[in-house]
């Protein structure tokens, strides 16, 4: 299996054994209050750091995407009933839908992060029923292309394609329709040679609002108890209506074996733990996220967001997928993701404002296990964070799979 960069913008600063001496003072790294950089608990392993990642967006445009994000909003009533289907489309100016909120969030994301990764786009289903993704809407940039102008142009292409799909249309324009063939669409991602680069990190960002279904080969069709029906009635769709948990997780595992990580975002109310459907949907997406290799790291419960807690023994959130109920939530999730995979300056490690060390003497930096003194050709603590310079910065930028760079930072707070 190819080894390649895990793009993380976060870096561990924890409680370590050993001492740091400066002047006449000695700072013991154990026990002291640890500093956490972006709430992660790992050191950074860098390979081919200068190469920007491939980020293929796999966006669910099933029929449920036209439902309002807040069905209880009086503005979402049409003829006394909640809008959201073709006969009662929502007026997104007063009743935002999942699709209109997704469009707005993706616009913000691509405008701010479009130059930092090599974006591509695929959507599913491919038809008004259960057709899985069989083509790419926007191809990834050609191999070797990663200048900002080209990447910004590609991000605009992605944004344009997303906005071509209307929430509702009376003139034949494409709209969200059909089921949620997640497993087959993920399998298609695994067949893309451009997502199997040896020079850069490869990611699939799955954004879905529904439970995976549309598996015509589901082994125990409805009404077998093993089939959890995702439709109002599975009588006519005895196989395709079943929750496609196992095949969806298997598809993510297959991507991982090809060194393609899957980032999972659940968008909308179908993952609300207050209902059986929500619990099952959340469990499925959680299993997919765990298999995807893009863990949500934490050091405390607040790092994991509302309704979630941190498993401190693993330094992982108990909910591994990113959950978003509206545009603001989705923007926040995308920002969090971009902070982990999209690195603007590889030679700068930033701190949260409240966690910045009070002085350079309280920081120790190791490169590949060797302690590195601060200096003009190594590193320094600036207002923005730890800045690597000179030959050390070049070493980071030119790291490869055969010559990786491991960085470890240890710091203590002044008591």
DRENDO-680102 format. One record per residue (C-alpha): residue number from 1; x, y, z; residue in three letters. Coordinates in steps of 0.02 Angstrom, whole numbers. Layout:
N
<site nr="NUM" east="X" north="Y" up="Z" rest="Ala"/>
...
This chain:
415
<site nr="1" east="0" north="0" up="0" rest="Unk"/>
<site nr="2" east="63" north="171" up="-41" rest="Unk"/>
<site nr="3" east="113" north="281" up="104" rest="Unk"/>
<site nr="4" east="71" north="463" up="85" rest="Unk"/>
<site nr="5" east="29" north="622" up="177" rest="Unk"/>
<site nr="6" east="-108" north="635" up="304" rest="Unk"/>
<site nr="7" east="-153" north="819" up="288" rest="Unk"/>
<site nr="8" east="-178" north="885" up="463" rest="Unk"/>
<site nr="9" east="-172" north="1067" up="511" rest="Unk"/>
<site nr="10" east="-168" north="1017" up="693" rest="Unk"/>
<site nr="11" east="-23" north="957" up="799" rest="Unk"/>
<site nr="12" east="-11" north="877" up="969" rest="Unk"/>
<site nr="13" east="51" north="967" up="1119" rest="Unk"/>
<site nr="14" east="27" north="853" up="1268" rest="Unk"/>
<site nr="15" east="97" north="801" up="1435" rest="Unk"/>
<site nr="16" east="263" north="717" up="1408" rest="Unk"/>
<site nr="17" east="403" north="653" up="1519" rest="Unk"/>
<site nr="18" east="566" north="749" up="1521" rest="Unk"/>
<site nr="19" east="619" north="925" up="1566" rest="Unk"/>
<site nr="20" east="652" north="1088" up="1478" rest="Unk"/>
<site nr="21" east="787" north="1198" up="1551" rest="Unk"/>
<site nr="22" east="804" north="1383" up="1517" rest="Unk"/>
<site nr="23" east="917" north="1499" up="1615" rest="Unk"/>
<site nr="24" east="903" north="1454" up="1798" rest="Unk"/>
<site nr="25" east="729" north="1379" up="1780" rest="Unk"/>
<site nr="26" east="681" north="1200" up="1742" rest="Unk"/>
<site nr="27" east="509" north="1159" up="1671" rest="Unk"/>
<site nr="28" east="451" north="982" up="1704" rest="Unk"/>
<site nr="29" east="338" north="914" up="1568" rest="Unk"/>
<site nr="30" east="253" north="798" up="1692" rest="Unk"/>
<site nr="31" east="137" north="839" up="1770" rest="Unk"/>
<site nr="32" east="89" north="1005" up="1691" rest="Unk"/>
<site nr="33" east="-64" north="1073" up="1605" rest="Unk"/>
<site nr="34" east="-52" north="1021" up="1422" rest="Unk"/>
<site nr="35" east="-75" north="1141" up="1280" rest="Unk"/>
<site nr="36" east="-181" north="1074" up="1138" rest="Unk"/>
<site nr="37" east="-164" north="1136" up="961" rest="Unk"/>
<site nr="38" east="-332" north="1121" up="875" rest="Unk"/>
<site nr="39" east="-385" north="985" up="998" rest="Unk"/>
<site nr="40" east="-285" north="845" up="919" rest="Unk"/>
<site nr="41" east="-183" north="713" up="1006" rest="Unk"/>
<site nr="42" east="-61" north="658" up="872" rest="Unk"/>
<site nr="43" east="108" north="708" up="811" rest="Unk"/>
<site nr="44" east="120" north="759" up="630" rest="Unk"/>
<site nr="45" east="187" north="641" up="498" rest="Unk"/>
<site nr="46" east="225" north="731" up="336" rest="Unk"/>
<site nr="47" east="256" north="657" up="164" rest="Unk"/>
<site nr="48" east="258" north="753" up="1" rest="Unk"/>
<site nr="49" east="193" north="901" up="99" rest="Unk"/>
<site nr="50" east="205" north="1024" up="-44" rest="Unk"/>
<site nr="51" east="80" north="928" up="-151" rest="Unk"/>
<site nr="52" east="-99" north="991" up="-128" rest="Unk"/>
<site nr="53" east="-230" north="857" up="-94" rest="Unk"/>
<site nr="54" east="-360" north="789" up="-213" rest="Unk"/>
<site nr="55" east="-533" north="821" up="-141" rest="Unk"/>
<site nr="56" east="-676" north="740" up="-239" rest="Unk"/>
<site nr="57" east="-846" north="801" up="-179" rest="Unk"/>
<site nr="58" east="-980" north="665" up="-189" rest="Unk"/>
<site nr="59" east="-1144" north="757" up="-163" rest="Unk"/>
<site nr="60" east="-1313" north="677" up="-132" rest="Unk"/>
<site nr="61" east="-1450" north="757" up="-238" rest="Unk"/>
<site nr="62" east="-1590" north="636" up="-194" rest="Unk"/>
<site nr="63" east="-1770" north="696" up="-185" rest="Unk"/>
<site nr="64" east="-1765" north="727" up="3" rest="Unk"/>
<site nr="65" east="-1643" north="870" up="-26" rest="Unk"/>
<site nr="66" east="-1792" north="980" up="-76" rest="Unk"/>
<site nr="67" east="-1867" north="964" up="98" rest="Unk"/>
<site nr="68" east="-1857" north="1114" up="216" rest="Unk"/>
<site nr="69" east="-1717" north="1117" up="343" rest="Unk"/>
<site nr="70" east="-1846" north="1172" up="471" rest="Unk"/>
<site nr="71" east="-2014" north="1090" up="431" rest="Unk"/>
<site nr="72" east="-2096" north="1174" up="581" rest="Unk"/>
<site nr="73" east="-2070" north="1347" up="506" rest="Unk"/>
<site nr="74" east="-2242" north="1420" up="458" rest="Unk"/>
<site nr="75" east="-2162" north="1490" up="300" rest="Unk"/>
<site nr="76" east="-2139" north="1311" up="242" rest="Unk"/>
<site nr="77" east="-2325" north="1276" up="231" rest="Unk"/>
<site nr="78" east="-2403" north="1270" up="57" rest="Unk"/>
<site nr="79" east="-2589" north="1238" up="52" rest="Unk"/>
<site nr="80" east="-2584" north="1190" up="235" rest="Unk"/>
<site nr="81" east="-2451" north="1057" up="209" rest="Unk"/>
<site nr="82" east="-2262" north="1060" up="226" rest="Unk"/>
<site nr="83" east="-2180" north="1099" up="60" rest="Unk"/>
<site nr="84" east="-2042" north="998" up="-19" rest="Unk"/>
<site nr="85" east="-2109" north="890" up="-159" rest="Unk"/>
<site nr="86" east="-2135" north="929" up="-344" rest="Unk"/>
<site nr="87" east="-2316" north="978" up="-317" rest="Unk"/>
<site nr="88" east="-2276" north="1093" up="-171" rest="Unk"/>
<site nr="89" east="-2101" north="1164" up="-197" rest="Unk"/>
<site nr="90" east="-2032" north="1274" up="-59" rest="Unk"/>
<site nr="91" east="-2002" north="1458" up="-83" rest="Unk"/>
<site nr="92" east="-1819" north="1456" up="-31" rest="Unk"/>
<site nr="93" east="-1820" north="1644" up="-2" rest="Unk"/>
<site nr="94" east="-1926" north="1617" up="153" rest="Unk"/>
<site nr="95" east="-1910" north="1428" up="180" rest="Unk"/>
<site nr="96" east="-1732" north="1366" up="151" rest="Unk"/>
<site nr="97" east="-1719" north="1185" up="95" rest="Unk"/>
<site nr="98" east="-1578" north="1063" up="119" rest="Unk"/>
<site nr="99" east="-1524" north="1094" up="-60" rest="Unk"/>
<site nr="100" east="-1529" north="1284" up="-51" rest="Unk"/>
<site nr="101" east="-1432" north="1279" up="113" rest="Unk"/>
<site nr="102" east="-1305" north="1159" up="38" rest="Unk"/>
<site nr="103" east="-1280" north="1275" up="-110" rest="Unk"/>
<site nr="104" east="-1248" north="1423" up="4" rest="Unk"/>
<site nr="105" east="-1128" north="1328" up="114" rest="Unk"/>
<site nr="106" east="-1031" north="1257" up="-33" rest="Unk"/>
<site nr="107" east="-1017" north="1431" up="-107" rest="Unk"/>
<site nr="108" east="-938" north="1495" up="55" rest="Unk"/>
<site nr="109" east="-823" north="1343" up="65" rest="Unk"/>
<site nr="110" east="-763" north="1352" up="-115" rest="Unk"/>
<site nr="111" east="-739" north="1540" up="-109" rest="Unk"/>
<site nr="112" east="-629" north="1526" up="45" rest="Unk"/>
<site nr="113" east="-539" north="1361" up="13" rest="Unk"/>
<site nr="114" east="-545" north="1337" up="-175" rest="Unk"/>
<site nr="115" east="-360" north="1378" up="-197" rest="Unk"/>
<site nr="116" east="-300" north="1256" up="-65" rest="Unk"/>
<site nr="117" east="-349" north="1090" up="-143" rest="Unk"/>
<site nr="118" east="-379" north="1006" up="-310" rest="Unk"/>
<site nr="119" east="-570" north="995" up="-315" rest="Unk"/>
<site nr="120" east="-682" north="883" up="-417" rest="Unk"/>
<site nr="121" east="-869" north="847" up="-411" rest="Unk"/>
<site nr="122" east="-985" north="700" up="-433" rest="Unk"/>
<site nr="123" east="-1169" north="691" up="-386" rest="Unk"/>
<site nr="124" east="-1293" north="550" up="-359" rest="Unk"/>
<site nr="125" east="-1415" north="478" up="-404" rest="Unk"/>
<site nr="126" east="-1383" north="487" up="-590" rest="Unk"/>
<site nr="127" east="-1570" north="485" up="-629" rest="Unk"/>
<site nr="128" east="-1739" north="507" up="-547" rest="Unk"/>
<site nr="129" east="-1731" north="334" up="-469" rest="Unk"/>
<site nr="130" east="-1584" north="230" up="-407" rest="Unk"/>
<site nr="131" east="-1449" north="258" up="-537" rest="Unk"/>
<site nr="132" east="-1280" north="272" up="-451" rest="Unk"/>
<site nr="133" east="-1143" north="393" up="-501" rest="Unk"/>
<site nr="134" east="-1071" north="338" up="-667" rest="Unk"/>
<site nr="135" east="-981" north="497" up="-722" rest="Unk"/>
<site nr="136" east="-892" north="649" up="-652" rest="Unk"/>
<site nr="137" east="-975" north="819" up="-659" rest="Unk"/>
<site nr="138" east="-810" north="911" up="-637" rest="Unk"/>
<site nr="139" east="-646" north="818" up="-661" rest="Unk"/>
<site nr="140" east="-500" north="843" up="-544" rest="Unk"/>
<site nr="141" east="-363" north="957" up="-613" rest="Unk"/>
<site nr="142" east="-234" north="873" up="-725" rest="Unk"/>
<site nr="143" east="-93" north="792" up="-627" rest="Unk"/>
<site nr="144" east="40" north="918" up="-580" rest="Unk"/>
<site nr="145" east="-79" north="1067" up="-588" rest="Unk"/>
<site nr="146" east="-92" north="1153" up="-420" rest="Unk"/>
<site nr="147" east="-60" north="1337" up="-448" rest="Unk"/>
<site nr="148" east="-187" north="1450" up="-362" rest="Unk"/>
<site nr="149" east="-261" north="1523" up="-522" rest="Unk"/>
<site nr="150" east="-298" north="1351" up="-595" rest="Unk"/>
<site nr="151" east="-369" north="1286" up="-432" rest="Unk"/>
<site nr="152" east="-480" north="1439" up="-410" rest="Unk"/>
<site nr="153" east="-547" north="1413" up="-586" rest="Unk"/>
<site nr="154" east="-584" north="1230" up="-547" rest="Unk"/>
<site nr="155" east="-674" north="1279" up="-386" rest="Unk"/>
<site nr="156" east="-783" north="1398" up="-488" rest="Unk"/>
<site nr="157" east="-827" north="1254" up="-605" rest="Unk"/>
<site nr="158" east="-882" north="1149" up="-457" rest="Unk"/>
<site nr="159" east="-986" north="1291" up="-387" rest="Unk"/>
<site nr="160" east="-1067" north="1322" up="-557" rest="Unk"/>
<site nr="161" east="-1117" north="1139" up="-573" rest="Unk"/>
<site nr="162" east="-1193" north="1136" up="-400" rest="Unk"/>
<site nr="163" east="-1295" north="1292" up="-437" rest="Unk"/>
<site nr="164" east="-1357" north="1219" up="-602" rest="Unk"/>
<site nr="165" east="-1462" north="1100" up="-499" rest="Unk"/>
<site nr="166" east="-1616" north="1198" up="-448" rest="Unk"/>
<site nr="167" east="-1720" north="1169" up="-293" rest="Unk"/>
<site nr="168" east="-1873" north="1165" up="-407" rest="Unk"/>
<site nr="169" east="-1903" north="1198" up="-591" rest="Unk"/>
<site nr="170" east="-2049" north="1213" up="-710" rest="Unk"/>
<site nr="171" east="-1938" north="1224" up="-864" rest="Unk"/>
<site nr="172" east="-1847" north="1058" up="-860" rest="Unk"/>
<site nr="173" east="-1691" north="1112" up="-765" rest="Unk"/>
<site nr="174" east="-1611" north="976" up="-658" rest="Unk"/>
<site nr="175" east="-1677" north="960" up="-480" rest="Unk"/>
<site nr="176" east="-1640" north="842" up="-336" rest="Unk"/>
<site nr="177" east="-1735" north="680" up="-368" rest="Unk"/>
<site nr="178" east="-1727" north="495" up="-335" rest="Unk"/>
<site nr="179" east="-1653" north="381" up="-203" rest="Unk"/>
<site nr="180" east="-1486" north="367" up="-115" rest="Unk"/>
<site nr="181" east="-1371" north="239" up="-201" rest="Unk"/>
<site nr="182" east="-1225" north="278" up="-88" rest="Unk"/>
<site nr="183" east="-1130" north="113" up="-92" rest="Unk"/>
<site nr="184" east="-1126" north="99" up="-282" rest="Unk"/>
<site nr="185" east="-1076" north="282" up="-300" rest="Unk"/>
<site nr="186" east="-932" north="259" up="-178" rest="Unk"/>
<site nr="187" east="-877" north="105" up="-275" rest="Unk"/>
<site nr="188" east="-870" north="213" up="-432" rest="Unk"/>
<site nr="189" east="-755" north="333" up="-338" rest="Unk"/>
<site nr="190" east="-638" north="189" up="-304" rest="Unk"/>
<site nr="191" east="-617" north="156" up="-490" rest="Unk"/>
<site nr="192" east="-552" north="330" up="-528" rest="Unk"/>
<site nr="193" east="-367" north="320" up="-568" rest="Unk"/>
<site nr="194" east="-347" north="507" up="-537" rest="Unk"/>
<site nr="195" east="-396" north="477" up="-354" rest="Unk"/>
<site nr="196" east="-252" north="357" up="-330" rest="Unk"/>
<site nr="197" east="-106" north="477" up="-338" rest="Unk"/>
<site nr="198" east="61" north="425" up="-264" rest="Unk"/>
<site nr="199" east="113" north="607" up="-245" rest="Unk"/>
<site nr="200" east="-29" north="680" up="-143" rest="Unk"/>
<site nr="201" east="-168" north="639" up="-20" rest="Unk"/>
<site nr="202" east="-334" north="583" up="-93" rest="Unk"/>
<site nr="203" east="-503" north="617" up="-11" rest="Unk"/>
<site nr="204" east="-685" north="586" up="-52" rest="Unk"/>
<site nr="205" east="-800" north="706" up="40" rest="Unk"/>
<site nr="206" east="-971" north="623" up="50" rest="Unk"/>
<site nr="207" east="-1112" north="744" up="85" rest="Unk"/>
<site nr="208" east="-1279" north="655" up="108" rest="Unk"/>
<site nr="209" east="-1447" north="693" up="187" rest="Unk"/>
<site nr="210" east="-1520" north="520" up="178" rest="Unk"/>
<site nr="211" east="-1500" north="340" up="231" rest="Unk"/>
<site nr="212" east="-1410" north="235" up="98" rest="Unk"/>
<site nr="213" east="-1527" north="125" up="-2" rest="Unk"/>
<site nr="214" east="-1553" north="76" up="-184" rest="Unk"/>
<site nr="215" east="-1458" north="-89" up="-169" rest="Unk"/>
<site nr="216" east="-1548" north="-205" up="-291" rest="Unk"/>
<site nr="217" east="-1444" north="-350" up="-224" rest="Unk"/>
<site nr="218" east="-1492" north="-326" up="-41" rest="Unk"/>
<site nr="219" east="-1481" north="-504" up="27" rest="Unk"/>
<site nr="220" east="-1635" north="-505" up="139" rest="Unk"/>
<site nr="221" east="-1770" north="-399" up="58" rest="Unk"/>
<site nr="222" east="-1925" north="-327" up="138" rest="Unk"/>
<site nr="223" east="-2020" north="-386" up="240" rest="Unk"/>
<site nr="224" east="-1874" north="-484" up="314" rest="Unk"/>
<site nr="225" east="-1831" north="-410" up="486" rest="Unk"/>
<site nr="226" east="-1653" north="-382" up="423" rest="Unk"/>
<site nr="227" east="-1721" north="-250" up="305" rest="Unk"/>
<site nr="228" east="-1749" north="-81" up="385" rest="Unk"/>
<site nr="229" east="-1864" north="10" up="265" rest="Unk"/>
<site nr="230" east="-1803" north="186" up="222" rest="Unk"/>
<site nr="231" east="-1960" north="227" up="121" rest="Unk"/>
<site nr="232" east="-2139" north="263" up="171" rest="Unk"/>
<site nr="233" east="-2183" north="93" up="97" rest="Unk"/>
<site nr="234" east="-2061" north="-41" up="39" rest="Unk"/>
<site nr="235" east="-2192" north="-156" up="-34" rest="Unk"/>
<site nr="236" east="-2148" north="-107" up="-213" rest="Unk"/>
<site nr="237" east="-1962" north="-91" up="-178" rest="Unk"/>
<site nr="238" east="-1926" north="-244" up="-74" rest="Unk"/>
<site nr="239" east="-1738" north="-230" up="-98" rest="Unk"/>
<site nr="240" east="-1700" north="-53" up="-150" rest="Unk"/>
<site nr="241" east="-1793" north="21" up="-1" rest="Unk"/>
<site nr="242" east="-1686" north="-68" up="129" rest="Unk"/>
<site nr="243" east="-1554" north="24" up="229" rest="Unk"/>
<site nr="244" east="-1393" north="-20" up="138" rest="Unk"/>
<site nr="245" east="-1276" north="-17" up="287" rest="Unk"/>
<site nr="246" east="-1155" north="-160" up="254" rest="Unk"/>
<site nr="247" east="-1118" north="-122" up="71" rest="Unk"/>
<site nr="248" east="-1094" north="63" up="107" rest="Unk"/>
<site nr="249" east="-966" north="27" up="244" rest="Unk"/>
<site nr="250" east="-883" north="-102" up="132" rest="Unk"/>
<site nr="251" east="-867" north="27" up="-8" rest="Unk"/>
<site nr="252" east="-780" north="148" up="111" rest="Unk"/>
<site nr="253" east="-664" north="10" up="170" rest="Unk"/>
<site nr="254" east="-617" north="-27" up="-10" rest="Unk"/>
<site nr="255" east="-576" north="157" up="-39" rest="Unk"/>
<site nr="256" east="-468" north="155" up="117" rest="Unk"/>
<site nr="257" east="-371" north="5" up="53" rest="Unk"/>
<site nr="258" east="-328" north="113" up="-97" rest="Unk"/>
<site nr="259" east="-266" north="252" up="17" rest="Unk"/>
<site nr="260" east="-421" north="358" up="-19" rest="Unk"/>
<site nr="261" east="-494" north="431" up="140" rest="Unk"/>
<site nr="262" east="-681" north="463" up="154" rest="Unk"/>
<site nr="263" east="-749" north="612" up="249" rest="Unk"/>
<site nr="264" east="-933" north="593" up="293" rest="Unk"/>
<site nr="265" east="-1056" north="736" up="322" rest="Unk"/>
<site nr="266" east="-1235" north="698" up="370" rest="Unk"/>
<site nr="267" east="-1346" north="844" up="322" rest="Unk"/>
<site nr="268" east="-1525" north="867" up="379" rest="Unk"/>
<site nr="269" east="-1639" north="786" up="507" rest="Unk"/>
<site nr="270" east="-1625" north="604" up="452" rest="Unk"/>
<site nr="271" east="-1488" north="576" up="580" rest="Unk"/>
<site nr="272" east="-1586" north="642" up="729" rest="Unk"/>
<site nr="273" east="-1560" north="520" up="872" rest="Unk"/>
<site nr="274" east="-1738" north="552" up="936" rest="Unk"/>
<site nr="275" east="-1810" north="433" up="805" rest="Unk"/>
<site nr="276" east="-1773" north="253" up="758" rest="Unk"/>
<site nr="277" east="-1736" north="308" up="580" rest="Unk"/>
<site nr="278" east="-1617" north="441" up="644" rest="Unk"/>
<site nr="279" east="-1527" north="321" up="759" rest="Unk"/>
<site nr="280" east="-1503" north="193" up="620" rest="Unk"/>
<site nr="281" east="-1447" north="326" up="498" rest="Unk"/>
<site nr="282" east="-1323" north="398" up="623" rest="Unk"/>
<site nr="283" east="-1255" north="224" up="660" rest="Unk"/>
<site nr="284" east="-1229" north="191" up="474" rest="Unk"/>
<site nr="285" east="-1141" north="355" up="442" rest="Unk"/>
<site nr="286" east="-1036" north="331" up="598" rest="Unk"/>
<site nr="287" east="-978" north="161" up="537" rest="Unk"/>
<site nr="288" east="-936" north="236" up="367" rest="Unk"/>
<site nr="289" east="-840" north="379" up="447" rest="Unk"/>
<site nr="290" east="-741" north="261" up="558" rest="Unk"/>
<site nr="291" east="-696" north="156" up="407" rest="Unk"/>
<site nr="292" east="-650" north="312" up="309" rest="Unk"/>
<site nr="293" east="-492" north="352" up="407" rest="Unk"/>
<site nr="294" east="-538" north="533" up="445" rest="Unk"/>
<site nr="295" east="-569" north="529" up="631" rest="Unk"/>
<site nr="296" east="-644" north="674" up="728" rest="Unk"/>
<site nr="297" east="-513" north="704" up="862" rest="Unk"/>
<site nr="298" east="-542" north="785" up="1030" rest="Unk"/>
<site nr="299" east="-470" north="818" up="1201" rest="Unk"/>
<site nr="300" east="-633" north="869" up="1287" rest="Unk"/>
<site nr="301" east="-820" north="856" up="1258" rest="Unk"/>
<site nr="302" east="-836" north="1033" up="1191" rest="Unk"/>
<site nr="303" east="-723" north="987" up="1045" rest="Unk"/>
<site nr="304" east="-858" north="869" up="980" rest="Unk"/>
<site nr="305" east="-1003" north="991" up="969" rest="Unk"/>
<site nr="306" east="-1181" north="985" up="1031" rest="Unk"/>
<site nr="307" east="-1251" north="814" up="1073" rest="Unk"/>
<site nr="308" east="-1084" north="725" up="1066" rest="Unk"/>
<site nr="309" east="-947" north="681" up="1189" rest="Unk"/>
<site nr="310" east="-762" north="643" up="1185" rest="Unk"/>
<site nr="311" east="-693" north="470" up="1219" rest="Unk"/>
<site nr="312" east="-538" north="532" up="1309" rest="Unk"/>
<site nr="313" east="-459" north="360" up="1311" rest="Unk"/>
<site nr="314" east="-453" north="365" up="1121" rest="Unk"/>
<site nr="315" east="-451" north="555" up="1100" rest="Unk"/>
<site nr="316" east="-593" north="533" up="975" rest="Unk"/>
<site nr="317" east="-770" north="599" up="969" rest="Unk"/>
<site nr="318" east="-902" north="464" up="990" rest="Unk"/>
<site nr="319" east="-988" north="526" up="832" rest="Unk"/>
<site nr="320" east="-860" north="509" up="694" rest="Unk"/>
<site nr="321" east="-960" north="588" up="553" rest="Unk"/>
<site nr="322" east="-989" north="775" up="538" rest="Unk"/>
<site nr="323" east="-1170" north="821" up="572" rest="Unk"/>
<site nr="324" east="-1255" north="977" up="503" rest="Unk"/>
<site nr="325" east="-1437" north="1029" up="517" rest="Unk"/>
<site nr="326" east="-1428" north="1192" up="419" rest="Unk"/>
<site nr="327" east="-1314" north="1306" up="319" rest="Unk"/>
<site nr="328" east="-1222" north="1374" up="471" rest="Unk"/>
<site nr="329" east="-1189" north="1199" up="536" rest="Unk"/>
<site nr="330" east="-1129" north="1144" up="365" rest="Unk"/>
<site nr="331" east="-1015" north="1295" up="346" rest="Unk"/>
<site nr="332" east="-942" north="1256" up="517" rest="Unk"/>
<site nr="333" east="-914" north="1073" up="471" rest="Unk"/>
<site nr="334" east="-832" north="1118" up="306" rest="Unk"/>
<site nr="335" east="-721" north="1244" up="394" rest="Unk"/>
<site nr="336" east="-669" north="1112" up="520" rest="Unk"/>
<site nr="337" east="-631" north="990" up="380" rest="Unk"/>
<site nr="338" east="-534" north="1117" up="278" rest="Unk"/>
<site nr="339" east="-429" north="1157" up="431" rest="Unk"/>
<site nr="340" east="-376" north="975" up="438" rest="Unk"/>
<site nr="341" east="-339" north="938" up="256" rest="Unk"/>
<site nr="342" east="-308" north="1103" up="169" rest="Unk"/>
<site nr="343" east="-141" north="1175" up="222" rest="Unk"/>
<site nr="344" east="-101" north="1348" up="157" rest="Unk"/>
<site nr="345" east="73" north="1372" up="232" rest="Unk"/>
<site nr="346" east="157" north="1205" up="272" rest="Unk"/>
<site nr="347" east="293" north="1292" up="372" rest="Unk"/>
<site nr="348" east="173" north="1375" up="496" rest="Unk"/>
<site nr="349" east="92" north="1285" up="642" rest="Unk"/>
<site nr="350" east="-44" north="1392" up="718" rest="Unk"/>
<site nr="351" east="-112" north="1396" up="895" rest="Unk"/>
<site nr="352" east="-285" north="1438" up="958" rest="Unk"/>
<site nr="353" east="-282" north="1612" up="1032" rest="Unk"/>
<site nr="354" east="-302" north="1551" up="1211" rest="Unk"/>
<site nr="355" east="-171" north="1414" up="1195" rest="Unk"/>
<site nr="356" east="-21" north="1505" up="1126" rest="Unk"/>
<site nr="357" east="136" north="1475" up="1232" rest="Unk"/>
<site nr="358" east="186" north="1628" up="1331" rest="Unk"/>
<site nr="359" east="367" north="1621" up="1275" rest="Unk"/>
<site nr="360" east="481" north="1527" up="1157" rest="Unk"/>
<site nr="361" east="578" north="1452" up="1303" rest="Unk"/>
<site nr="362" east="425" north="1348" up="1346" rest="Unk"/>
<site nr="363" east="424" north="1257" up="1178" rest="Unk"/>
<site nr="364" east="527" north="1108" up="1121" rest="Unk"/>
<site nr="365" east="522" north="1050" up="940" rest="Unk"/>
<site nr="366" east="577" north="880" up="874" rest="Unk"/>
<site nr="367" east="603" north="837" up="691" rest="Unk"/>
<site nr="368" east="612" north="650" up="657" rest="Unk"/>
<site nr="369" east="649" north="621" up="841" rest="Unk"/>
<site nr="370" east="792" north="747" up="848" rest="Unk"/>
<site nr="371" east="773" north="899" up="958" rest="Unk"/>
<site nr="372" east="788" north="1057" up="855" rest="Unk"/>
<site nr="373" east="846" north="1219" up="935" rest="Unk"/>
<site nr="374" east="760" north="1379" up="883" rest="Unk"/>
<site nr="375" east="851" north="1491" up="760" rest="Unk"/>
<site nr="376" east="848" north="1581" up="593" rest="Unk"/>
<site nr="377" east="871" north="1417" up="498" rest="Unk"/>
<site nr="378" east="754" north="1311" up="605" rest="Unk"/>
<site nr="379" east="601" north="1381" up="694" rest="Unk"/>
<site nr="380" east="537" north="1524" up="799" rest="Unk"/>
<site nr="381" east="381" north="1566" up="896" rest="Unk"/>
<site nr="382" east="289" north="1710" up="812" rest="Unk"/>
<site nr="383" east="123" north="1795" up="842" rest="Unk"/>
<site nr="384" east="47" north="1677" up="713" rest="Unk"/>
<site nr="385" east="121" north="1516" up="784" rest="Unk"/>
<site nr="386" east="276" north="1410" up="761" rest="Unk"/>
<site nr="387" east="361" north="1464" up="600" rest="Unk"/>
<site nr="388" east="488" north="1349" up="518" rest="Unk"/>
<site nr="389" east="615" north="1438" up="412" rest="Unk"/>
<site nr="390" east="770" north="1413" up="305" rest="Unk"/>
<site nr="391" east="825" north="1237" up="269" rest="Unk"/>
<site nr="392" east="700" north="1166" up="394" rest="Unk"/>
<site nr="393" east="555" north="1241" up="298" rest="Unk"/>
<site nr="394" east="625" north="1176" up="135" rest="Unk"/>
<site nr="395" east="643" north="1005" up="214" rest="Unk"/>
<site nr="396" east="458" north="1006" up="258" rest="Unk"/>
<site nr="397" east="405" north="1066" up="86" rest="Unk"/>
<site nr="398" east="508" north="936" up="-6" rest="Unk"/>
<site nr="399" east="468" north="788" up="106" rest="Unk"/>
<site nr="400" east="421" north="630" up="12" rest="Unk"/>
<site nr="401" east="359" north="454" up="46" rest="Unk"/>
<site nr="402" east="540" north="395" up="52" rest="Unk"/>
<site nr="403" east="598" north="543" up="158" rest="Unk"/>
<site nr="404" east="453" north="592" up="272" rest="Unk"/>
<site nr="405" east="458" north="721" up="410" rest="Unk"/>
<site nr="406" east="388" north="688" up="584" rest="Unk"/>
<site nr="407" east="362" north="843" up="690" rest="Unk"/>
<site nr="408" east="327" north="841" up="876" rest="Unk"/>
<site nr="409" east="301" north="995" up="983" rest="Unk"/>
<site nr="410" east="304" north="993" up="1171" rest="Unk"/>
<site nr="411" east="252" north="1145" up="1272" rest="Unk"/>
<site nr="412" east="201" north="1196" up="1447" rest="Unk"/>
<site nr="413" east="102" north="1341" up="1513" rest="Unk"/>
<site nr="414" east="192" north="1458" up="1632" rest="Unk"/>
<site nr="415" east="117" north="1437" up="1804" rest="Unk"/>
